[in-house]
Amino acid sequence: MSADLLLIDRIRATDEAAWNELIARYEGRLLAFVESRLKRRDSAEDIVQETFIGFLTSLPNFDSTQSLESYLFSIAAHKMTDHMRREGRRPTLPLSVGKSSGGEWNLPANERTASAICRSGERRALESTALAAAMREHVNRWRTRGEWWKIQCVELLFVRGRANKDVADRLGISEQQVANQKFDFIARMNALLARQDLSPDIFPELNSGGA
């Protein structure tokens, strides 16, 4: 079994060290790829965060015949496409990715196309509602426990798009604690969404029997 597949198996088993290893291995390259095209560091950091969330959400359906690197860069490319559309911009550079983080970025034939991944406006609205419900439950749980720093941590990471080191400095905690909290938050959000008994059309990545 390849090193990437072993890493994925460890992440599926909720191994926090494996999640940190994935971020350490790919975060820098993803950030360089996105920033080179958007020319904005803050937007690039947001998209890289969204890329890792997208990866974790779609993990039940990850095809082990795919390259992990290509898969991550494909997610990032599609996130960039969405971002540029929201800003009213048309991509002028190839945003699909191939087998490495250099050169031309062309999707292998077995990768899903951008049109297959882009969600309809109606589906986005339903997903937003589901996410809001899961977030409320999560935040209420922290409030009940008095874990205010976790709320601050998630806000800085996912709302303000701060880097792990910046969040650690602001909250006076270690980068490892920030990384652990990020992993725990994403995994728990995934579980809360799965418990909502959503239609298979909403977050199909959560349905292990999907394509």
MDTraj code that builds the backbone (N, CA, C; nanometers):
import mdtraj as md
import numpy as np

residues = "MET SER ALA ASP LEU LEU LEU ILE ASP ARG ILE ARG ALA THR ASP GLU ALA ALA TRP ASN GLU LEU ILE ALA ARG TYR GLU GLY ARG LEU LEU ALA PHE VAL GLU SER ARG LEU LYS ARG ARG ASP SER ALA GLU ASP ILE VAL GLN GLU THR PHE ILE GLY PHE LEU THR SER LEU PRO ASN PHE ASP SER THR GLN SER LEU GLU SER TYR LEU PHE SER ILE ALA ALA HIS LYS MET THR ASP HIS MET ARG ARG GLU GLY ARG ARG PRO THR LEU PRO LEU SER VAL GLY LYS SER SER GLY GLY GLU TRP ASN LEU PRO ALA ASN GLU ARG THR ALA SER ALA ILE CYS ARG SER GLY GLU ARG ARG ALA LEU GLU SER THR ALA LEU ALA ALA ALA MET ARG GLU HIS VAL ASN ARG TRP ARG THR ARG GLY GLU TRP TRP LYS ILE GLN CYS VAL GLU LEU LEU PHE VAL ARG GLY ARG ALA ASN LYS ASP VAL ALA ASP ARG LEU GLY ILE SER GLU GLN GLN VAL ALA ASN GLN LYS PHE ASP PHE ILE ALA ARG MET ASN ALA LEU LEU ALA ARG GLN ASP LEU SER PRO ASP ILE PHE PRO GLU LEU ASN SER GLY GLY ALA".split()
xyz = np.array([
    [0.0847, -0.1197, 0.0000],
    [0.0000, 0.0000, 0.0000],
    [0.0882, 0.1247, 0.0000],
    [0.0506, 0.2251, -0.0813],
    [0.1318, 0.3458, -0.0921],
    [0.1234, 0.4284, 0.0353],
    [0.2205, 0.5206, 0.0492],
    [0.2230, 0.6076, 0.1671],
    [0.0972, 0.6934, 0.1742],
    [0.0490, 0.7403, 0.0585],
    [-0.0718, 0.8229, 0.0576],
    [-0.1935, 0.7440, 0.1048],
    [-0.2067, 0.6197, 0.0600],
    [-0.3214, 0.5387, 0.1003],
    [-0.3150, 0.5056, 0.2489],
    [-0.1956, 0.4826, 0.2991],
    [-0.1801, 0.4597, 0.4427],
    [-0.2213, 0.5846, 0.5213],
    [-0.1818, 0.7006, 0.4692],
    [-0.2179, 0.8263, 0.5344],
    [-0.3698, 0.8440, 0.5352],
    [-0.4339, 0.8147, 0.4234],
    [-0.5792, 0.8275, 0.4148],
    [-0.6484, 0.7316, 0.5120],
    [-0.5990, 0.6095, 0.5216],
    [-0.6574, 0.5135, 0.6152],
    [-0.6463, 0.5637, 0.7588],
    [-0.5334, 0.6259, 0.7907],
    [-0.5163, 0.6797, 0.9265],
    [-0.6113, 0.7960, 0.9521],
    [-0.6325, 0.8806, 0.8506],
    [-0.7257, 0.9922, 0.8660],
    [-0.8678, 0.9392, 0.8846],
    [-0.9049, 0.8378, 0.8085],
    [-1.0368, 0.7766, 0.8236],
    [-1.0560, 0.7194, 0.9639],
    [-0.9467, 0.6784, 1.0249],
    [-0.9519, 0.6253, 1.1615],
    [-0.9405, 0.7360, 1.2656],
    [-0.9581, 0.8618, 1.2207],
    [-0.9538, 0.9819, 1.3061],
    [-0.8205, 0.9970, 1.3791],
    [-0.7127, 0.9625, 1.3103],
    [-0.5780, 0.9820, 1.3637],
    [-0.5388, 1.1282, 1.3422],
    [-0.5347, 1.2065, 1.4495],
    [-0.5054, 1.3491, 1.4387],
    [-0.3658, 1.3740, 1.3828],
    [-0.2714, 1.2884, 1.4174],
    [-0.1349, 1.3057, 1.3662],
    [-0.1329, 1.2916, 1.2144],
    [-0.2173, 1.2034, 1.1608],
    [-0.2236, 1.1858, 1.0158],
    [-0.2814, 1.3100, 0.9496],
    [-0.3841, 1.3696, 1.0114],
    [-0.4427, 1.4928, 0.9573],
    [-0.3382, 1.6039, 0.9550],
    [-0.2621, 1.6157, 1.0626],
    [-0.1563, 1.7173, 1.0681],
    [-0.0502, 1.6908, 0.9621],
    [-0.0203, 1.5628, 0.9392],
    [0.0790, 1.5272, 0.8371],
    [0.0296, 1.5649, 0.6979],
    [-0.0983, 1.5417, 0.6720],
    [-0.1557, 1.5797, 0.5426],
    [-0.1443, 1.7296, 0.5205],
    [-0.1795, 1.8084, 0.6227],
    [-0.1723, 1.9537, 0.6111],
    [-0.0279, 1.9987, 0.5903],
    [0.0630, 1.9417, 0.6682],
    [0.2034, 1.9793, 0.6554],
    [0.2579, 1.9462, 0.5164],
    [0.2104, 1.8360, 0.4595],
    [0.2611, 1.7909, 0.3304],
    [0.2085, 1.8745, 0.2141],
    [0.0834, 1.9189, 0.2241],
    [0.0198, 1.9801, 0.1072],
    [-0.0222, 2.1264, 0.1235],
    [-0.0302, 2.1774, 0.2461],
    [-0.0813, 2.3123, 0.2643],
    [0.0012, 2.4163, 0.1895],
    [0.1333, 2.4063, 0.1998],
    [0.2201, 2.5042, 0.1354],
    [0.2068, 2.5033, -0.0156],
    [0.2025, 2.3834, -0.0739],
    [0.1915, 2.3733, -0.2191],
    [0.0548, 2.4208, -0.2691],
    [-0.0495, 2.3854, -0.1942],
    [-0.1829, 2.4320, -0.2316],
    [-0.1912, 2.5840, -0.2253],
    [-0.1340, 2.6400, -0.1191],
    [-0.1372, 2.7855, -0.1029],
    [-0.0618, 2.8546, -0.2159],
    [0.0544, 2.8014, -0.2513],
    [0.1326, 2.8605, -0.3611],
    [0.0557, 2.8523, -0.4927],
    [-0.0082, 2.7391, -0.5169],
    [-0.0866, 2.7202, -0.6394],
    [-0.2011, 2.8202, -0.6478],
    [-0.2788, 2.8330, -0.5395],
    [-0.3952, 2.9213, -0.5410],
    [-0.3522, 3.0677, -0.5454],
    [-0.2535, 3.1042, -0.4631],
    [-0.2115, 3.2449, -0.4574],
    [-0.1512, 3.2896, -0.5892],
    [-0.0836, 3.1997, -0.6604],
    [-0.0229, 3.2378, -0.7882],
    [-0.1285, 3.2741, -0.8918],
    [-0.2486, 3.2251, -0.8726],
    [-0.3561, 3.2524, -0.9665],
    [-0.4477, 3.3648, -0.9212],
    [-0.4731, 3.3747, -0.7920],
    [-0.5622, 3.4796, -0.7416],
    [-0.4882, 3.6084, -0.7081],
    [-0.3579, 3.5977, -0.6760],
    [-0.2761, 3.7132, -0.6375],
    [-0.3242, 3.7778, -0.5073],
    [-0.3957, 3.7016, -0.4253],
    [-0.4433, 3.7537, -0.2964],
    [-0.4210, 3.6477, -0.1898],
    [-0.3398, 3.6811, -0.0917],
    [-0.3045, 3.5840, 0.0117],
    [-0.4263, 3.5438, 0.0952],
    [-0.5096, 3.6423, 0.1353],
    [-0.6215, 3.6100, 0.2229],
    [-0.7208, 3.5182, 0.1537],
    [-0.7519, 3.5456, 0.0279],
    [-0.8440, 3.4599, -0.0463],
    [-0.7836, 3.3218, -0.0685],
    [-0.6543, 3.3176, -0.0935],
    [-0.5873, 3.1892, -0.1140],
    [-0.5940, 3.1039, 0.0117],
    [-0.5724, 3.1654, 0.1280],
    [-0.5794, 3.0908, 0.2536],
    [-0.7205, 3.0369, 0.2772],
    [-0.8223, 3.1178, 0.2450],
    [-0.9611, 3.0729, 0.2590],
    [-0.9872, 2.9505, 0.1719],
    [-0.9394, 2.9550, 0.0492],
    [-0.9653, 2.8458, -0.0446],
    [-0.8925, 2.7190, -0.0019],
    [-0.7725, 2.7330, 0.0507],
    [-0.6999, 2.6153, 0.0989],
    [-0.7733, 2.5529, 0.2173],
    [-0.8257, 2.6371, 0.3071],
    [-0.9068, 2.5850, 0.4181],
    [-1.0267, 2.5086, 0.3635],
    [-1.0955, 2.5672, 0.2661],
    [-1.2125, 2.5035, 0.2060],
    [-1.1733, 2.3730, 0.1358],
    [-1.0537, 2.3706, 0.0802],
    [-1.0063, 2.2499, 0.0122],
    [-0.9925, 2.1341, 0.1093],
    [-0.9328, 2.1599, 0.2254],
    [-0.9169, 2.0532, 0.3240],
    [-1.0520, 2.0085, 0.3798],
    [-1.1443, 2.1028, 0.3976],
    [-1.2779, 2.0661, 0.4436],
    [-1.3473, 1.9803, 0.3377],
    [-1.3343, 2.0222, 0.2114],
    [-1.3927, 1.9449, 0.1026],
    [-1.3339, 1.8047, 0.0948],
    [-1.2040, 1.7944, 0.1176],
    [-1.1391, 1.6633, 0.1164],
    [-1.1955, 1.5741, 0.2262],
    [-1.2062, 1.6273, 0.3479],
    [-1.2541, 1.5463, 0.4591],
    [-1.3994, 1.5055, 0.4386],
    [-1.4805, 1.5984, 0.3852],
    [-1.6209, 1.5683, 0.3618],
    [-1.6387, 1.4592, 0.2569],
    [-1.5544, 1.4599, 0.1538],
    [-1.5673, 1.3628, 0.0449],
    [-1.4883, 1.2349, 0.0697],
    [-1.4213, 1.2254, 0.1823],
    [-1.3330, 1.1124, 0.2099],
    [-1.4017, 0.9762, 0.1999],
    [-1.5293, 0.9621, 0.2439],
    [-1.5922, 0.8293, 0.2320],
    [-1.5949, 0.7760, 0.0896],
    [-1.5940, 0.8647, -0.0082],
    [-1.6024, 0.8220, -0.1471],
    [-1.4713, 0.8383, -0.2236],
    [-1.3614, 0.8573, -0.1525],
    [-1.2339, 0.8740, -0.2216],
    [-1.1977, 0.7466, -0.2972],
    [-1.1617, 0.7623, -0.4231],
    [-1.1231, 0.6506, -0.5095],
    [-0.9739, 0.6248, -0.4909],
    [-0.9410, 0.5098, -0.4367],
    [-0.8010, 0.4805, -0.4049],
    [-0.7130, 0.4675, -0.5279],
    [-0.7743, 0.4633, -0.6467],
    [-0.6929, 0.4593, -0.7687],
    [-0.6469, 0.5987, -0.8095],
    [-0.7055, 0.7024, -0.7487],
    [-0.6662, 0.8396, -0.7795],
    [-0.5400, 0.8781, -0.7038],
    [-0.4702, 0.9743, -0.7578],
    [-0.3577, 1.0343, -0.6872],
    [-0.4118, 1.1302, -0.5815],
    [-0.3649, 1.1169, -0.4583],
    [-0.4092, 1.2066, -0.3512],
    [-0.3742, 1.3508, -0.3856],
    [-0.2548, 1.3720, -0.4396],
    [-0.2135, 1.5072, -0.4754],
    [-0.3062, 1.5658, -0.5824],
    [-0.3339, 1.4877, -0.6870],
    [-0.4230, 1.5357, -0.7921],
    [-0.5613, 1.5658, -0.7365],
    [-0.6073, 1.4809, -0.6464],
    [-0.7405, 1.4980, -0.5876],
    [-0.7479, 1.6288, -0.5092],
    [-0.6478, 1.6558, -0.4266],
    [-0.6464, 1.7790, -0.3475],
    [-0.6382, 1.9020, -0.4363],
    [-0.5519, 1.8978, -0.5365],
    [-0.5380, 2.0131, -0.6247],
    [-0.6631, 2.0318, -0.7117],
    [-0.7321, 1.9222, -0.7419],
    [-0.8576, 1.9333, -0.8161],
    [-0.9623, 2.0060, -0.7333],
    [-0.9729, 1.9687, -0.6057],
    [-1.0668, 2.0367, -0.5169],
    [-1.0332, 2.1850, -0.5099],
    [-0.9049, 2.2154, -0.4919],
    [-0.8623, 2.3558, -0.4845],
    [-0.8982, 2.4305, -0.6130],
    [-0.8794, 2.3664, -0.7278],
    [-0.9101, 2.4306, -0.8557],
    [-1.0588, 2.4623, -0.8659],
    [-1.1425, 2.3699, -0.8245],
    [-1.2863, 2.3928, -0.8307],
    [-1.3295, 2.4992, -0.7303],
    [-1.2650, 2.5013, -0.6143],
    [-1.2948, 2.6069, -0.5169],
    [-1.2563, 2.7437, -0.5742],
    [-1.1446, 2.7488, -0.6457],
    [-1.1045, 2.8748, -0.7097],
    [-1.2052, 2.9175, -0.8145],
    [-1.2522, 2.8206, -0.8928],
    [-1.3516, 2.8529, -0.9948],
    [-1.4754, 2.9146, -0.9319],
    [-1.5238, 2.8535, -0.8240],
    [-1.6406, 2.9072, -0.7533],
    [-1.6130, 3.0477, -0.7004],
    [-1.4953, 3.0646, -0.6420],
    [-1.4586, 3.1943, -0.5853],
    [-1.4569, 3.3025, -0.6928],
    [-1.3976, 3.2718, -0.8069],
    [-1.3868, 3.3702, -0.9137],
    [-1.5234, 3.4016, -0.9744],
    [-1.6098, 3.3015, -0.9808],
    [-1.7450, 3.3271, -1.0296],
    [-1.8207, 3.4191, -0.9344],
    [-1.8031, 3.3970, -0.8032],
    [-1.8705, 3.4835, -0.7057],
    [-1.8231, 3.6274, -0.7185],
    [-1.6978, 3.6445, -0.7573],
    [-1.6434, 3.7788, -0.7740],
    [-1.6692, 3.8350, -0.9141],
    [-1.7373, 3.7589, -0.9965],
    [-1.7664, 3.8053, -1.1320],
    [-1.6472, 3.8000, -1.2249],
    [-1.5502, 3.7153, -1.1912],
    [-1.4304, 3.7028, -1.2742],
    [-1.4347, 3.5726, -1.3516],
    [-1.3755, 3.5750, -1.4708],
    [-1.3621, 3.4534, -1.5506],
    [-1.2200, 3.4016, -1.5375],
    [-1.2031, 3.2720, -1.5085],
    [-1.0668, 3.2172, -1.5015],
    [-0.9941, 3.2355, -1.6334],
    [-0.8743, 3.2890, -1.6251],
    [-0.7942, 3.3092, -1.7463],
    [-0.6761, 3.2140, -1.7506],
    [-0.6618, 3.1323, -1.6476],
    [-0.5549, 3.0339, -1.6435],
    [-0.6176, 2.8970, -1.6204],
    [-0.5523, 2.7897, -1.6654],
    [-0.6086, 2.6561, -1.6427],
    [-0.6172, 2.6290, -1.4940],
    [-0.7368, 2.5899, -1.4478],
    [-0.7577, 2.5676, -1.3056],
    [-0.7692, 2.4209, -1.2701],
    [-0.7729, 2.3327, -1.3672],
    [-0.7753, 2.1909, -1.3362],
    [-0.6330, 2.1417, -1.3185],
    [-0.6182, 2.0279, -1.2509],
    [-0.4842, 1.9873, -1.2107],
    [-0.4501, 1.8473, -1.2569],
    [-0.3215, 1.8239, -1.2680],
    [-0.2735, 1.6939, -1.3108],
    [-0.2002, 1.6205, -1.2013],
    [-0.0898, 1.5574, -1.2366],
    [-0.0246, 1.4676, -1.1423],
    [0.0745, 1.5364, -1.0507],
    [0.1036, 1.6609, -1.0718],
    [0.1985, 1.7299, -0.9862],
    [0.1583, 1.8742, -0.9727],
    [0.2267, 1.9444, -0.8820],
    [0.1914, 2.0838, -0.8566],
    [0.2711, 2.1790, -0.9447],
    [0.3269, 2.1326, -1.0535],
    [0.3999, 2.2198, -1.1443],
    [0.3517, 2.2016, -1.2865],
    [0.3773, 2.3007, -1.3716],
    [0.3424, 2.2884, -1.5121],
    [0.1947, 2.3083, -1.5381],
    [0.1472, 2.2469, -1.6469],
    [0.0071, 2.2614, -1.6843],
    [-0.0805, 2.1811, -1.5896],
    [-0.2043, 2.2255, -1.5770],
    [-0.2959, 2.1641, -1.4803],
    [-0.4143, 2.1048, -1.5555],
    [-0.4023, 1.9799, -1.5978],
    [-0.5089, 1.9137, -1.6715],
    [-0.5569, 1.7930, -1.5928],
    [-0.6885, 1.7839, -1.5747],
    [-0.7441, 1.6742, -1.4979],
    [-0.7262, 1.5417, -1.5703],
    [-0.6857, 1.4343, -1.4979],
    [-0.6858, 1.3019, -1.5593],
    [-0.8278, 1.2645, -1.5994],
    [-0.8422, 1.1716, -1.6923],
    [-0.9740, 1.1373, -1.7444],
    [-1.0683, 1.0855, -1.6376],
    [-1.0148, 1.0216, -1.5305],
    [-1.1036, 0.9631, -1.4308],
    [-1.1433, 1.0610, -1.3210],
    [-1.0995, 1.1885, -1.3301],
    [-1.1408, 1.2876, -1.2321],
    [-1.2781, 1.3422, -1.2688],
    [-1.3549, 1.3844, -1.1671],
    [-1.4835, 1.4460, -1.1953],
    [-1.4611, 1.5829, -1.2579],
    [-1.5465, 1.6218, -1.3538],
    [-1.5343, 1.7518, -1.4171],
    [-1.5879, 1.8597, -1.3266],
    [-1.5509, 1.9850, -1.3572],
    [-1.5975, 2.0974, -1.2761],
    [-1.7485, 2.1053, -1.2763],
    [-1.8112, 2.0788, -1.3932],
    [-1.9564, 2.0879, -1.4016],
    [-2.0244, 1.9842, -1.3144],
    [-1.9589, 1.8688, -1.2932],
    [-2.0179, 1.7649, -1.2091],
    [-2.0079, 1.8000, -1.0623],
    [-1.9107, 1.8833, -1.0268],
    [-1.8890, 1.9164, -0.8867],
    [-1.9663, 2.0412, -0.8467],
    [-1.9807, 2.1374, -0.9373],
    [-2.0503, 2.2617, -0.9045],
    [-2.1945, 2.2331, -0.8662],
    [-2.2411, 2.2943, -0.7582],
    [-2.3739, 2.2670, -0.7081],
    [-2.4728, 2.3726, -0.7536],
    [-2.5975, 2.3337, -0.7670],
    [-2.7007, 2.4279, -0.8071],
    [-2.7276, 2.5259, -0.6942],
    [-2.7906, 2.6398, -0.7298],
    [-2.8232, 2.7386, -0.6272],
    [-2.9159, 2.6822, -0.5217],
    [-3.0143, 2.6005, -0.5635],
    [-3.1083, 2.5412, -0.4672],
    [-3.0360, 2.4485, -0.3719],
    [-2.9472, 2.3683, -0.4250],
    [-2.8747, 2.2743, -0.3401],
    [-2.7833, 2.3489, -0.2434],
    [-2.7236, 2.4567, -0.2911],
    [-2.6383, 2.5365, -0.2026],
    [-2.7191, 2.5922, -0.0859],
    [-2.8421, 2.6367, -0.1142],
    [-2.9265, 2.6923, -0.0079],
    [-2.9593, 2.5854, 0.0959],
    [-2.9917, 2.4652, 0.0497],
    [-3.0219, 2.3556, 0.1417],
    [-2.8992, 2.3177, 0.2242],
    [-2.7839, 2.3186, 0.1599],
    [-2.6604, 2.2868, 0.2307],
    [-2.6297, 2.3929, 0.3362],
    [-2.6537, 2.5199, 0.3010],
    [-2.6289, 2.6285, 0.3962],
    [-2.7169, 2.6133, 0.5197],
    [-2.8430, 2.5748, 0.4979],
    [-2.9344, 2.5546, 0.6098],
    [-2.8858, 2.4407, 0.6990],
    [-2.8436, 2.3316, 0.6364],
    [-2.7945, 2.2164, 0.7122],
    [-2.6681, 2.2519, 0.7897],
    [-2.5783, 2.3262, 0.7264],
    [-2.4550, 2.3675, 0.7934],
    [-2.4841, 2.4586, 0.9123],
    [-2.5803, 2.5508, 0.8940],
    [-2.6149, 2.6428, 1.0017],
    [-2.6693, 2.5665, 1.1224],
    [-2.7529, 2.4654, 1.0966],
    [-2.8090, 2.3856, 1.2059],
    [-2.6995, 2.3094, 1.2794],
    [-2.6079, 2.2508, 1.2035],
    [-2.4972, 2.1772, 1.2652],
    [-2.4080, 2.2715, 1.3450],
    [-2.3851, 2.3914, 1.2907],
    [-2.3013, 2.4884, 1.3600],
    [-2.3654, 2.5332, 1.4914],
    [-2.4964, 2.5568, 1.4894],
    [-2.5654, 2.5977, 1.6128],
    [-2.5506, 2.4926, 1.7214],
    [-2.5686, 2.3667, 1.6817],
    [-2.5557, 2.2587, 1.7800],
    [-2.4136, 2.2529, 1.8353],
    [-2.3177, 2.2714, 1.7477],
    [-2.1773, 2.2677, 1.7888],
    [-2.1462, 2.3818, 1.8863],
    [-2.1856, 2.5033, 1.8489],
    [-2.1571, 2.6206, 1.9321],
    [-2.2291, 2.6113, 2.0665],
    [-2.3532, 2.5659, 2.0666],
    [-2.4270, 2.5511, 2.1923],
    [-2.3589, 2.4519, 2.2858],
    [-2.3014, 2.3486, 2.2279],
    [-2.2285, 2.2493, 2.3079],
    [-2.1083, 2.3130, 2.3765],
    [-2.0358, 2.3953, 2.3019],
    [-1.9204, 2.4633, 2.3606],
    [-1.9642, 2.5622, 2.4685],
    [-2.0722, 2.6349, 2.4433],
    [-2.1212, 2.7321, 2.5414],
    [-2.1594, 2.6627, 2.6716],
    [-2.2275, 2.5498, 2.6594],
    [-2.2681, 2.4742, 2.7780],
    [-2.1470, 2.4323, 2.8603],
    [-2.0412, 2.3989, 2.7914],
    [-1.9187, 2.3548, 2.8593],
    [-1.8261, 2.4704, 2.8963],
    [-1.8620, 2.5907, 2.8528],
    [-1.7769, 2.7059, 2.8815],
    [-1.6477, 2.7053, 2.8024],
    [-1.6469, 2.6380, 2.6875],
    [-1.5248, 2.6279, 2.6056],
    [-1.5225, 2.7414, 2.5026],
    [-1.5140, 2.8631, 2.5526],
    [-1.5216, 2.9804, 2.4667],
    [-1.4036, 2.9898, 2.3702],
    [-1.2880, 2.9414, 2.4125],
    [-1.1706, 2.9509, 2.3263],
    [-1.1897, 2.8703, 2.1976],
    [-1.2699, 2.7626, 2.2050],
    [-1.2934, 2.6829, 2.0850],
    [-1.3780, 2.7604, 1.9843],
    [-1.4741, 2.8380, 2.0346],
    [-1.5544, 2.9214, 1.9458],
    [-1.4661, 3.0252, 1.8791],
    [-1.3783, 3.0877, 1.9586],
    [-1.2867, 3.1869, 1.9038],
    [-1.1948, 3.1245, 1.7996],
    [-1.1468, 3.0036, 1.8301],
    [-1.0540, 2.9347, 1.7411],
    [-1.1194, 2.9073, 1.6057],
    [-1.2415, 2.8538, 1.6074],
    [-1.3125, 2.8221, 1.4839],
    [-1.3459, 2.9490, 1.4052],
    [-1.3836, 3.0547, 1.4765],
    [-1.4139, 3.1808, 1.4083],
    [-1.2907, 3.2339, 1.3360],
    [-1.1769, 3.2299, 1.4038],
    [-1.0539, 3.2798, 1.3427],
    [-1.0125, 3.1942, 1.2227],
    [-1.0293, 3.0624, 1.2350],
    [-0.9872, 2.9721, 1.1281],
    [-1.0779, 2.9775, 1.0065],
    [-1.2090, 2.9668, 1.0306],
    [-1.3014, 2.9440, 0.9207],
    [-1.3804, 3.0673, 0.8780],
    [-1.3943, 3.1648, 0.9665],
    [-1.4649, 3.2870, 0.9293],
    [-1.3661, 3.3938, 0.8831],
    [-1.2608, 3.4109, 0.9622],
    [-1.1614, 3.5133, 0.9288],
    [-1.0473, 3.4598, 0.8434],
    [-1.0380, 3.3271, 0.8314],
    [-0.9379, 3.2666, 0.7442],
    [-0.7952, 3.2817, 0.7919],
    [-0.7758, 3.2866, 0.9241],
    [-0.6407, 3.3037, 0.9775],
    [-0.5618, 3.1734, 0.9686],
    [-0.4325, 3.1858, 0.9560],
    [-0.3440, 3.0698, 0.9551],
    [-0.3318, 3.0138, 1.0957],
    [-0.2947, 2.8856, 1.1051],
    [-0.2834, 2.8203, 1.2360],
    [-0.1938, 2.8975, 1.3321],
    [-0.0787, 2.9431, 1.2820],
    [0.0164, 3.0124, 1.3685],
    [-0.0434, 3.1421, 1.4219],
    [-0.1131, 3.2150, 1.3370],
    [-0.1750, 3.3402, 1.3789],
    [-0.2800, 3.3151, 1.4870],
    [-0.3609, 3.2100, 1.4668],
    [-0.4633, 3.1763, 1.5659],
    [-0.3991, 3.1381, 1.6983],
    [-0.2934, 3.0589, 1.6908],
    [-0.2232, 3.0173, 1.8126],
    [-0.1688, 3.1386, 1.8887],
    [-0.1103, 3.2321, 1.8157],
    [-0.0551, 3.3525, 1.8794],
    [-0.1649, 3.4370, 1.9436],
    [-0.2773, 3.4503, 1.8735],
    [-0.3860, 3.5343, 1.9238],
    [-0.4504, 3.4758, 2.0489],
    [-0.4615, 3.3429, 2.0533],
    [-0.5294, 3.2779, 2.1655],
    [-0.4342, 3.2310, 2.2752],
    [-0.3058, 3.2429, 2.2506],
    [-0.2086, 3.2006, 2.3511],
    [-0.2045, 3.0506, 2.3699],
    [-0.2240, 2.9752, 2.2612],
    [-0.2175, 2.8295, 2.2655],
    [-0.1171, 2.7825, 2.1608],
    [-0.0915, 2.6510, 2.1590],
    [0.0073, 2.5987, 2.0643],
    [-0.0558, 2.5760, 1.9271],
    [0.0293, 2.5732, 1.8239],
    [-0.0197, 2.5426, 1.6895],
    [-0.0783, 2.4019, 1.6847],
    [-0.0234, 2.3110, 1.7645],
    [-0.0771, 2.1746, 1.7687],
    [-0.2204, 2.1747, 1.8213],
    [-0.2471, 2.2571, 1.9239],
    [-0.3835, 2.2671, 1.9757],
    [-0.4789, 2.3214, 1.8696],
    [-0.4311, 2.4186, 1.7931],
    [-0.5136, 2.4744, 1.6856],
    [-0.5422, 2.3678, 1.5808],
    [-0.4403, 2.2944, 1.5397],
    [-0.4578, 2.1894, 1.4393],
    [-0.5529, 2.0813, 1.4895],
    [-0.5396, 2.0443, 1.6166],
    [-0.6274, 1.9437, 1.6746],
    [-0.7720, 1.9919, 1.6776],
    [-0.7903, 2.1200, 1.7134],
    [-0.9248, 2.1756, 1.7177],
    [-0.9869, 2.1809, 1.5787],
    [-0.9061, 2.2163, 1.4790],
    [-0.9553, 2.2206, 1.3405],
    [-1.0025, 2.0819, 1.2982],
    [-0.9205, 1.9808, 1.3257],
    [-0.9556, 1.8437, 1.2891],
    [-1.0820, 1.7994, 1.3612],
    [-1.0909, 1.8267, 1.4914],
    [-1.2066, 1.7854, 1.5708],
    [-1.3338, 1.8540, 1.5214],
    [-1.3226, 1.9835, 1.4910],
    [-1.4391, 2.0586, 1.4444],
    [-1.4922, 2.0020, 1.3136],
    [-1.4038, 1.9779, 1.2175],
    [-1.4465, 1.9269, 1.0874],
    [-1.5089, 1.7882, 1.1020],
    [-1.4447, 1.7026, 1.1811],
    [-1.4970, 1.5672, 1.1991],
    [-1.6342, 1.5693, 1.2661],
    [-1.6518, 1.6557, 1.3672],
    [-1.7804, 1.6624, 1.4377],
    [-1.8881, 1.7251, 1.3493],
    [-1.8524, 1.8255, 1.2702],
    [-1.9487, 1.8839, 1.1771],
    [-1.9951, 1.7774, 1.0779],
    [-1.9015, 1.6978, 1.0319],
    [-1.9343, 1.5891, 0.9399],
    [-2.0352, 1.4939, 1.0032],
    [-2.0121, 1.4598, 1.1306],
    [-2.1015, 1.3681, 1.2016],
    [-2.2395, 1.4309, 1.2232],
    [-2.2436, 1.5600, 1.2590],
    [-2.3716, 1.6274, 1.2808],
    [-2.4527, 1.6350, 1.1522],
    [-2.3856, 1.6598, 1.0399],
    [-2.4555, 1.6640, 0.9122],
    [-2.5115, 1.5264, 0.8767],
    [-2.4345, 1.4230, 0.9041],
    [-2.4796, 1.2873, 0.8735],
    [-2.6029, 1.2505, 0.9554],
    [-2.6150, 1.3072, 1.0763],
    [-2.7284, 1.2762, 1.1644],
    [-2.8560, 1.3490, 1.1247],
    [-2.8498, 1.4434, 1.0311],
    [-2.9671, 1.5219, 0.9941],
    [-3.0605, 1.4492, 0.8975],
    [-3.0243, 1.3282, 0.8578],
    [-3.1086, 1.2483, 0.7683],
    [-3.1437, 1.3272, 0.6426],
    [-3.0407, 1.3849, 0.5819],
    [-3.0595, 1.4679, 0.4637],
    [-3.0872, 1.3829, 0.3404],
    [-3.1455, 1.4461, 0.2401],
    [-3.1632, 1.3799, 0.1118],
    [-3.0260, 1.3420, 0.0569],
    [-3.0166, 1.2293, -0.0147],
    [-2.8874, 1.1899, -0.0729],
    [-2.8303, 1.2944, -0.1674],
    [-2.9170, 1.3842, -0.2189],
    [-2.8693, 1.4887, -0.3090],
    [-2.7941, 1.5992, -0.2357],
    [-2.8117, 1.6060, -0.1034],
    [-2.7447, 1.7082, -0.0230],
    [-2.6221, 1.6454, 0.0402],
    [-2.5075, 1.7045, 0.0184],
    [-2.3799, 1.6490, 0.0654],
    [-2.3677, 1.5021, 0.0253],
    [-2.3675, 1.4707, -0.1040],
    [-2.3567, 1.3310, -0.1456],
    [-2.2274, 1.2658, -0.0964],
    [-2.1291, 1.3496, -0.0615],
    [-2.0021, 1.2963, -0.0117],
    [-2.0217, 1.2186, 0.1176],
    [-2.1310, 1.2474, 0.1925],
    [-2.1558, 1.1801, 0.3187],
    [-2.2156, 1.0411, 0.2990],
    [-2.2585, 1.0097, 0.1785],
    [-2.3222, 0.8832, 0.1510],
    [-2.2204, 0.7881, 0.0917],
    [-2.1724, 0.6953, 0.1715],
    [-2.0634, 0.6088, 0.1287],
    [-2.1005, 0.5222, 0.0090],
    [-2.2291, 0.5111, -0.0174],
    [-2.2688, 0.4310, -0.1328],
    [-2.2734, 0.5120, -0.2597],
    [-2.2346, 0.6429, -0.2516],
    [-2.2419, 0.7285, -0.3695],
    [-2.1338, 0.6984, -0.4688],
    [-2.1403, 0.7735, -0.5811],
    [-2.0404, 0.7499, -0.6866],
    [-1.9078, 0.8080, -0.6494],
])
top = md.Topology()
chain = top.add_chain()
for i, resn in enumerate(residues, 1):
    res = top.add_residue(resn, chain, resSeq=i)
    for name in ("N", "CA", "C"):
        top.add_atom(name, md.element.get_by_symbol(name[0]), res)
traj = md.Trajectory(xyz[None], top)
